[in-house]
């Protein structure tokens, strides 16, 4: 795949996300997740619930037994950054 194909695919994905959410890609990229979630819950009229559909979707899922909290995700990210070669 060429770079132009990658850029075209990214543009198509961005446009699809923007159309399906009704928000610009810039807004979605620059708005904190907790604010996006609060807006979605307000619009929906109730709390969001995230579920794992393993094993029906995809070829495998490392988190098949549970979803991680925000704090766990941040800790895993920080750990991965610390282990990067300097």
HELIX and SHEET records of a PDB file:
HELIX    1   1 UNK A    3  UNK A   21  1                                  19    
HELIX    2   2 UNK A   25  UNK A   30  1                                   6    
HELIX    3   3 UNK A   33  UNK A   44  1                                  12    
HELIX    4   4 UNK A   70  UNK A   82  1                                  13    
END                                                                             
